[in-house]
Amino acid sequence: MSGTLVVHRGGWEATKADLAAVPVPESTESYHPVPYGRFVEEVELHVPRFGLKIQSEALALAREGNQMFGVLTCTNGHGPVDYALAIGLRSSYDRSLAVGVTAGGTRCFVCDNLAFFGEVTAQRKHTAHVFRDLPDLIYRMLSQVSSMRERIDGEIAAMKVRELPSAHAHHLMVEAVKANVLPASRLPKVIEVWDEPRHEEFAPRTAWSLFNAFTEVQKAAGPRAQMDDSLRLSALFRRELQLT
């Protein structure tokens, strides 16, 4: 499985060479930009230390290269085989985004849908000593991955067996719009994917099938919205279904 970070709006898929080709702004007394390539490599260096293996990576650029997003899809050799841990990365050269890592995500293999649960997030502004602090920040964030993974496994297992009557599914759709999970204009698409699943794994009328109907539609968003919206989606399902 080769994961992709869908960038239909506001960005484009990139390689590490593309990241390196973006000019790094000059440092000032208060601003010290972290080169995109160095940031990605620093995370990649730490991942194996926590029993994880990077299976694929997807990178994207936006705003004429001034924003960078990435997803590292990781496996640990055990647990569910239909999804894997997703580590999200973001940074910028225009001061719009701090150096940030989110390790609370999943990538569903069957449809390559991406979702971030957002329990473990760390970020650091591009200020003095950022290069000194970055390795420790990434290490401390990844050290929480094991316990987070167990919780996500439990929540997904609960969604897979939680049957959803039509009335409850529609209620969650309305609440999703109210919670800014997606714009109201995209709701008909969620209904379409829910009513006519594109993969037989999501034919059962369960919370897991509805969750993936949302993430399927979220693919059409830009990379930043894709991450932020999935964080809100996970919080909504956790709250409404009392998964924790």
C-alpha positions in Angstrom: 0.0 0.0 0.0 1.4 3.3 -1.0 -0.3 6.0 1.1 -1.2 9.4 -0.4 -2.0 12.7 1.2 -4.8 13.9 -1.0 -4.1 17.5 -2.1 -7.0 18.3 -4.4 -7.2 21.8 -3.1 -4.5 24.3 -2.2 -1.5 22.0 -2.6 0.3 19.4 -4.6 2.1 16.1 -3.9 5.8 16.4 -3.4 9.0 14.4 -3.1 11.9 15.0 -0.7 13.7 16.5 -3.6 10.8 19.0 -4.0 11.1 19.9 -0.3 14.8 20.5 -0.6 14.2 22.7 -3.7 12.1 25.2 -1.8 14.3 28.1 -0.7 14.7 28.4 3.0 14.1 31.9 4.3 16.9 33.8 6.0 17.1 33.5 9.7 16.6 36.6 11.9 17.1 37.2 15.6 13.6 36.0 16.4 12.9 33.6 13.4 14.8 30.4 12.7 13.0 28.4 10.0 13.6 24.6 10.1 14.3 23.2 6.6 11.5 20.8 5.6 13.9 18.0 4.7 15.7 18.2 8.1 12.3 18.1 9.9 11.1 15.0 8.1 14.5 13.2 8.5 14.5 14.0 12.3 11.1 12.3 12.7 12.1 9.3 10.5 15.2 8.9 12.7 13.2 8.6 15.9 10.3 6.4 14.6 12.2 3.0 14.7 13.3 3.6 18.3 9.7 3.0 19.4 9.2 -0.4 17.6 7.5 1.2 14.6 8.4 0.7 10.9 7.6 3.3 8.3 5.7 1.5 5.5 5.1 4.5 3.3 5.3 8.3 3.3 3.3 11.0 1.6 4.4 14.6 1.3 2.7 17.8 0.1 3.4 21.5 -0.5 1.0 24.4 -0.5 1.0 28.2 -0.8 3.8 28.2 -3.4 5.9 26.0 -1.2 5.5 28.1 2.0 3.6 25.3 3.7 4.6 21.6 4.0 2.5 18.6 5.1 3.3 15.0 5.4 2.0 11.6 6.6 4.2 8.7 7.7 2.3 5.4 7.7 3.8 3.1 10.3 3.2 -0.5 11.4 4.4 -2.3 14.5 4.1 -5.9 13.4 1.0 -6.8 15.4 -2.5 -5.7 16.0 -5.3 -5.0 13.4 -4.3 -5.5 9.8 -6.8 -3.2 8.1 -5.3 0.0 9.3 -2.0 1.4 10.5 -0.7 4.3 12.6 -0.4 7.6 10.9 2.1 10.3 12.0 1.2 13.7 10.6 3.7 16.5 10.0 3.3 20.2 9.2 5.5 23.2 9.0 5.9 26.4 7.0 8.3 29.1 5.7 5.8 31.9 6.0 5.3 31.7 9.7 1.7 30.5 9.3 2.5 27.1 10.9 4.8 26.0 13.7 6.8 22.8 13.3 4.2 20.3 14.3 3.8 16.5 14.7 0.5 14.7 15.3 0.8 11.0 16.1 -2.8 10.2 16.8 -3.9 9.0 13.5 -4.8 6.0 11.4 -4.7 5.1 7.7 -7.3 2.6 6.6 -5.7 0.2 4.0 -8.9 -0.8 2.2 -9.6 2.7 0.9 -6.5 4.6 1.9 -8.6 7.0 4.1 -6.8 9.1 6.6 -7.9 10.2 10.0 -6.2 11.9 12.9 -7.4 11.3 16.5 -5.2 14.1 17.8 -4.4 12.7 21.3 -0.7 13.2 20.9 0.4 16.5 19.3 3.5 18.6 19.7 4.6 21.8 18.0 7.4 24.3 18.3 7.6 27.8 16.9 10.5 28.8 14.6 12.2 30.8 17.2 15.6 30.7 18.9 16.9 27.2 19.9 14.3 25.4 17.8 17.1 23.1 16.4 18.2 22.3 19.9 14.7 21.5 21.1 13.3 19.7 18.1 14.8 16.2 18.7 13.6 16.1 22.3 10.1 17.3 21.3 9.8 14.5 18.7 11.2 11.9 21.1 8.7 12.9 23.9 5.8 12.9 21.5 6.6 9.5 20.1 7.1 8.0 23.6 3.4 8.3 24.1 2.5 6.4 20.9 2.2 3.0 22.5 -0.5 3.9 25.0 -2.3 6.0 22.4 -2.3 3.1 19.9 -4.0 0.8 22.4 -6.7 3.4 22.9 -7.3 3.9 19.2 -7.4 0.1 18.7 -10.1 0.0 21.3 -12.1 2.9 19.9 -12.1 1.4 16.3 -13.0 -2.0 17.6 -16.0 -0.4 19.4 -17.0 1.4 16.3 -16.9 -1.8 14.2 -19.5 -3.5 16.4 -21.6 -0.4 17.2 -24.7 -0.7 14.9 -26.2 2.6 13.8 -29.9 2.9 13.0 -30.6 5.4 10.2 -31.9 8.0 12.6 -28.7 7.9 14.7 -26.5 8.1 11.6 -28.4 11.1 10.4 -28.1 12.7 13.8 -24.3 12.3 13.7 -24.2 13.8 10.2 -26.0 16.9 11.4 -23.8 17.2 14.5 -20.8 16.9 12.2 -21.9 20.0 10.3 -22.5 21.9 13.5 -19.0 20.9 14.8 -17.4 22.1 11.5 -16.2 18.6 10.6 -17.2 19.4 7.0 -19.3 22.2 5.3 -23.0 21.6 4.9 -22.4 21.5 1.1 -20.5 18.3 1.5 -23.1 16.5 3.5 -25.0 15.1 0.5 -21.7 13.4 -0.5 -21.4 11.7 2.9 -25.0 10.5 2.6 -24.2 9.1 -0.8 -21.2 7.2 0.4 -23.0 6.0 3.5 -26.1 4.8 1.5 -23.9 3.2 -1.2 -20.6 2.1 0.3 -17.7 1.9 -2.2 -16.1 -1.0 -0.3 -17.8 -4.1 1.0 -16.0 -3.8 4.3 -18.2 -0.8 5.0 -21.5 -2.4 4.0 -22.4 -3.1 7.7 -24.4 -0.3 9.2 -22.0 0.5 11.9 -20.2 3.6 13.3 -17.0 2.4 11.6 -18.7 2.5 8.2 -20.1 6.0 8.8 -16.7 7.2 10.1 -15.1 6.1 6.9 -17.9 7.7 4.8 -16.8 11.0 6.4 -13.0 10.4 5.8 -13.7 9.3 2.2 -15.4 12.7 1.5 -12.7 14.6 3.4 -10.2 13.4 0.8 -11.4 16.3 -1.4 -10.1 18.9 1.1 -6.6 20.4 1.1 -4.0 18.8 3.3 -4.4 21.2 6.3 -8.2 20.9 6.3 -7.8 17.1 5.9 -5.9 17.0 9.1 -7.9 19.5 11.1 -11.3 18.2 10.0 -10.4 14.6 10.9 -9.4 15.8 14.4 -12.8 17.3 14.9 -14.5 14.2 13.4 -12.7 11.9 15.9 -13.6 14.1 18.8 -17.3 14.1 17.7 -17.5 10.3 17.4 -15.7 9.9 20.7 -18.2 12.2 22.4 -21.4 11.2 20.7 -20.8 7.5 20.9 -19.1 7.6 24.3 -16.1 5.6 23.1 -13.9 6.5 26.1 
